[in-house]
Amino acid sequence: MKIAISSDHGGNNLRKEIIQQLEELGHSYKDFGPQTNDSVDYPDYAAPVTEGVASGEYDRGILICGTGIGMSIAANKMKGIRCALVHDVFSAKATRCHNDSNVLAMGERVIGPGLAREIVATWLAQEFEGGRHERRIEKISALEK
């Protein structure tokens, strides 16, 4: 699986942890940074990830900021993106199975690296169930302008 990943300064440490996990799991990835801890604006770092996922260049994306909220708001502005802000394993599974989320957002200041790794592993392992959920995804897509 090809993963696009990025963070802002508030998610830099967790992003590095998740990149290590992606390598351990054998996924290819593109790290869109940032490469320093200097303050940056999260929309600037959400954009290349969501553009890459929306275009099909990447299968899924992972975005991390302090809370995950800013990244998820920015990501969901992009047509074709279904970004889920997740801070527990149950939601990670549900958002893939029921919502076909293609971008995962997490908050470094909200969860620790151990839980984040469980969330990522769960989210990457799940497939969309389709069926009755497909109709709902189509309705979400119809809302996009």
C-alpha positions as CSV (number, residue, x, y, z in Angstrom):
1,M,0.0,0.0,0.0
2,K,1.2,3.5,-0.8
3,I,0.8,6.0,2.0
4,A,1.1,9.8,2.0
5,I,2.0,11.2,5.5
6,S,2.4,14.6,6.9
7,S,2.1,16.6,10.1
8,D,2.5,20.1,11.4
9,H,5.0,21.0,14.2
10,G,2.6,19.6,16.8
11,G,2.6,16.2,15.3
12,N,6.2,15.9,14.2
13,N,7.3,13.3,16.8
14,L,4.3,11.0,16.3
15,R,4.8,11.3,12.5
16,K,8.3,9.9,12.8
17,E,7.0,7.1,15.0
18,I,4.4,6.2,12.4
19,I,6.9,6.4,9.6
20,Q,9.0,3.8,11.4
21,Q,5.8,1.6,11.8
22,L,5.1,1.9,8.0
23,E,8.6,0.7,7.3
24,E,8.2,-2.2,9.7
25,L,4.9,-3.1,8.0
26,G,6.4,-3.0,4.5
27,H,4.3,-0.1,3.2
28,S,5.8,2.4,0.8
29,Y,5.2,6.0,1.8
30,K,6.0,9.6,1.0
31,D,6.8,11.9,3.9
32,F,5.6,15.4,3.2
33,G,7.2,16.8,6.4
34,P,7.9,19.1,8.0
35,Q,11.5,18.3,8.6
36,T,12.0,20.8,11.5
37,N,10.1,21.6,14.7
38,D,9.5,25.2,13.6
39,S,5.9,26.4,13.7
40,V,4.1,25.7,10.4
41,D,0.5,26.0,9.2
42,Y,-1.3,22.6,9.1
43,P,-3.3,23.3,5.9
44,D,0.0,23.6,4.0
45,Y,0.9,20.1,5.1
46,A,-2.5,18.6,4.7
47,A,-2.8,19.7,1.1
48,P,-0.2,17.5,-0.6
49,V,-1.4,14.4,1.2
50,T,-5.0,14.9,0.3
51,E,-4.2,15.9,-3.3
52,G,-2.1,12.7,-3.6
53,V,-4.9,10.5,-2.2
54,A,-7.7,12.2,-4.2
55,S,-5.7,11.8,-7.4
56,G,-5.0,8.1,-6.7
57,E,-1.3,8.5,-6.5
58,Y,-1.5,7.2,-2.9
59,D,-3.9,4.6,-1.5
60,R,-4.3,6.4,1.8
61,G,-3.0,9.3,3.8
62,I,-2.1,9.9,7.4
63,L,-2.2,13.4,9.0
64,I,-1.0,14.4,12.4
65,C,-1.2,17.6,14.4
66,G,-1.5,18.5,18.0
67,T,-5.1,17.4,18.3
68,G,-5.8,16.1,14.8
69,I,-8.7,18.5,14.5
70,G,-7.1,21.1,12.3
71,M,-5.7,18.5,9.9
72,S,-9.0,16.7,9.6
73,I,-10.9,19.9,8.9
74,A,-8.4,20.9,6.2
75,A,-8.3,17.4,4.7
76,N,-12.1,17.2,4.4
77,K,-12.2,20.3,2.2
78,M,-10.7,18.3,-0.6
79,K,-13.1,16.6,-3.0
80,G,-12.9,12.8,-2.7
81,I,-11.4,12.8,0.8
82,R,-13.0,11.1,3.7
83,C,-10.7,12.0,6.6
84,A,-11.5,10.5,10.0
85,L,-10.2,11.9,13.2
86,V,-9.4,8.8,15.3
87,H,-8.2,8.4,18.9
88,D,-9.2,4.8,19.6
89,V,-9.0,1.4,17.9
90,F,-12.7,0.8,17.6
91,S,-13.2,4.0,15.6
92,A,-10.2,3.2,13.4
93,K,-11.8,-0.1,12.4
94,A,-15.3,1.4,12.0
95,T,-14.2,4.3,9.9
96,R,-12.6,2.0,7.3
97,C,-15.4,-0.7,7.4
98,H,-18.3,1.7,7.3
99,N,-17.1,5.1,6.1
100,D,-14.3,4.0,3.7
101,S,-12.1,6.7,5.1
102,N,-9.0,7.3,3.0
103,V,-7.2,9.7,5.3
104,L,-6.6,9.2,9.0
105,A,-6.0,12.1,11.3
106,M,-4.6,11.8,14.8
107,G,-3.4,14.2,17.6
108,E,0.0,13.8,19.1
109,R,-1.1,15.8,22.2
110,V,-4.1,13.5,22.6
111,I,-2.7,10.0,22.3
112,G,0.6,8.3,22.8
113,P,2.8,6.4,20.3
114,G,1.7,3.0,21.5
115,L,-2.0,3.7,20.9
116,A,-1.3,5.5,17.7
117,R,0.5,2.5,16.4
118,E,-2.5,0.3,17.2
119,I,-4.8,2.7,15.5
120,V,-2.6,2.8,12.3
121,A,-2.3,-1.0,12.2
122,T,-6.0,-1.4,12.6
123,W,-6.9,1.3,10.1
124,L,-4.5,0.0,7.4
125,A,-5.7,-3.6,7.9
126,Q,-9.4,-3.0,7.4
127,E,-11.3,-3.1,4.1
128,F,-14.5,-1.2,3.3
129,E,-17.6,-3.5,3.8
130,G,-19.6,-1.9,1.0
131,G,-23.3,-3.0,1.1
132,R,-25.6,-0.7,2.9
133,H,-22.6,1.6,3.6
134,E,-22.0,2.2,-0.1
135,R,-25.2,4.2,-0.4
136,R,-24.1,6.4,2.5
137,I,-20.7,7.0,0.9
138,E,-22.4,8.0,-2.3
139,K,-24.6,10.5,-0.4
140,I,-21.5,12.0,1.2
141,S,-19.9,12.3,-2.2
142,A,-23.0,14.0,-3.6
143,L,-22.5,16.8,-0.9
144,E,-19.1,17.8,-2.3
145,K,-19.1,20.9,-4.4
